[in-house]
Amino acid sequence: MNAYYNVSPVTGKSSGVRGYDYGYDYMTIYFTSGRIYTYTYASCGETHIETMKILADRQSGLNTYVTKHKPTFASKS
């Protein structure tokens, strides 16, 4: 798992995301709540996955993106 260190520049609060992993056609997001969601090309499309990868690597905006766009997940635990 890659750590996600984002802190909101507006509120100063930590993101709801604590980490992530991704591969060619999927992304797994580990939330601070303990939930783990996996998104795939098949579940939500290439555009969502590629956008989330960019945001994760930038350490900014991933939780906001997921909250706003609500991409369909392949699995959660």
C-alpha positions in Angstrom: 0.0 0.0 0.0 1.2 3.5 -0.9 0.5 6.0 1.9 -1.7 9.0 1.1 -0.7 12.1 3.1 -3.1 14.7 1.8 -4.3 17.5 4.1 -7.0 19.8 2.8 -5.6 23.3 2.0 -9.1 24.7 2.8 -9.9 23.0 6.2 -6.5 21.8 7.2 -8.0 18.4 8.0 -6.6 15.1 6.8 -8.1 13.3 3.9 -10.4 10.3 4.3 -7.9 8.3 2.4 -5.0 6.6 4.1 -3.5 4.7 1.2 -3.9 3.2 -2.3 -2.6 0.6 -4.7 -3.1 0.4 -8.4 -2.3 -1.6 -11.5 -3.0 -1.4 -15.2 -6.8 -1.7 -14.9 -7.7 -1.3 -11.2 -7.3 0.8 -8.2 -7.7 0.0 -4.5 -8.3 2.8 -2.0 -7.8 2.3 1.7 -10.0 4.7 3.7 -9.4 6.0 7.2 -12.7 4.4 8.2 -11.1 1.0 7.6 -13.1 0.3 4.4 -11.2 -0.9 1.4 -12.7 -0.3 -2.1 -11.4 -1.7 -5.3 -12.4 0.0 -8.6 -11.7 -1.5 -12.0 -12.0 -0.6 -15.7 -15.0 -3.0 -15.8 -16.8 -1.5 -12.8 -16.4 2.2 -13.4 -14.5 2.8 -16.6 -11.0 3.7 -17.7 -11.5 7.5 -17.3 -12.3 7.2 -13.5 -9.5 4.8 -12.9 -6.9 6.9 -14.7 -8.1 10.1 -13.0 -7.9 8.5 -9.6 -4.4 7.2 -10.3 -3.2 10.8 -11.1 -4.9 12.3 -8.0 -3.4 9.5 -5.8 0.1 10.1 -7.1 -0.3 13.9 -6.6 -1.5 13.2 -3.1 -4.4 15.6 -3.6 -8.1 15.4 -4.3 -8.7 11.7 -4.3 -11.3 11.5 -1.6 -13.1 14.6 -3.0 -13.2 12.9 -6.5 -14.6 9.7 -5.2 -17.2 11.5 -3.1 -18.3 13.8 -6.0 -18.3 11.3 -8.9 -19.2 8.1 -7.0 -17.5 5.6 -9.4 -19.0 2.1 -9.1 -16.7 -0.1 -7.1 -15.9 -3.8 -8.0 -15.6 -4.8 -4.4 -15.4 -3.5 -0.8 -14.4 -4.9 2.5 
